[in-house]
Amino acid sequence: MSVVTRFAPSPTGYLHIGGARTALFNWLFAKKMGGRYLLRIEDTDRARSTKEAIDAILEGLDWLDLRTDAEPVFQSARAPRHRDIAEDMIARGAAFRCYATPEEMEALRAEAHAEGRALRSPYRDGKAPPSADAPFVVRLRAPDEGDIVNADLIQGDVRVKAQDIDDLVLLRADGAPTYMLSVVVDDYDMGVTHVIRGDDHLTNAARQIPIYRAMGWDTPQFAHLPLIHGEDGKKLSKRHGAQAVHEWRDMGYLPEAMTAYLMRLGWSPGHDDILSKEEAIAQFELRQIGKAPSRLDFKKLDSVSAHFMTRAHDERLARLAMDGLGHAGQLSPTAQVRIEQAVPMLKKRAKTLLEMIDLCRFLIADRPLALDEGAKSLIKNDEIRERLRRLHERLAAETSWDHMALAGALKAFAADEGVGLGKIGPALRAALTGGAPAPDLGQALEMLGREEALARLSDQVEE
């Protein structure tokens, strides 16, 4: 059997990180099995499905590099096929036209609930319609005997008594197919062999399996993923912060860091190695996914992110940094060179791209620097300014302008002055950066270069 998986989001909002993880697990399993990973946009709710939401989903998947093996399928375009299957099910006796009014169905539903049983329509057994032109919906003739068993690859065997399944609607009165019917037909037509989705859909499996059986179709294997909770163990909500993939991107996390972290939310390969999604393919097993909800751990995410920052190519990070600071075309050639030369050191000090960008800002500041209030207070008295003048002379005489030699020169200068580095470092940092974040002083001096560093120091000690 050739494995086919699918990710099937509804474009009614952003790409949630839970959806991103679902897409990732579908991608991983398909790659592990040498199969195909597909995308279906479930846009049948036309009022809530928007082009902006569809674009956001596609953009998020593209950013995570979860590209599919075929063009996306749009569920709304397949409504005629869904209606044909509903008619086929009527012909097979597996579905029927129900002419009950909404008020009658509400009363029947209340009666069924009071008796502790599933909803059964009076029209399932051939009751005549009230009139030739009476409106109707098409319902599944739910089975009355036995159990519906979902041999779930994550949750284990899930049994539901057939008599507990409602005569659910397949086609609405206006002919619109319902979610339950559309999903089954689309999965069958797309050749989906494994339905990997969130466990909020677990009860849907028992309602969808009878549709497969009614049509004589093989039922795919189901694997229902546990949800992702916040650090407090509660369902994710706005109070937990970012939920959408684009929000994590805007916070400066690299896509490979996000996929590496997301796949460890629920999946345990038996070791703590940090794996890229490509490295994880050979090890991925659906049965290694736990049943319990996973919790976000922002410290762990930052640790994973820092790992991938150090592994990222310098040229790529430099380009991303320039984009974050203002398009490269807006930066001077000198500023671009400084950033390119600084990235190999700065990426080791940053957990995210945003942190690295902040560490780059002092490199592109115009002279004379605009000092913040804290920086001004560090250079305001004459004693400190005189010491910085002497430091300027010492640094100007340095023959080697690399961070190790410069760090040694600063220590030697402090010793000659009879003070600790704490009496020199803050004022020097203020003069070099204006108060902006920066790496160690030796590195900051090297990144600025001899000419720029000495010029910035001169700007602050001149009368």
Summary of the structure (lengths in Angstrom):
residues: 463
radius of gyration: 31.5
end to end distance: 81.4
largest distance: 105.4
contacts: 1443
relative contact order: 0.09
helix: 53%
strand: 12%
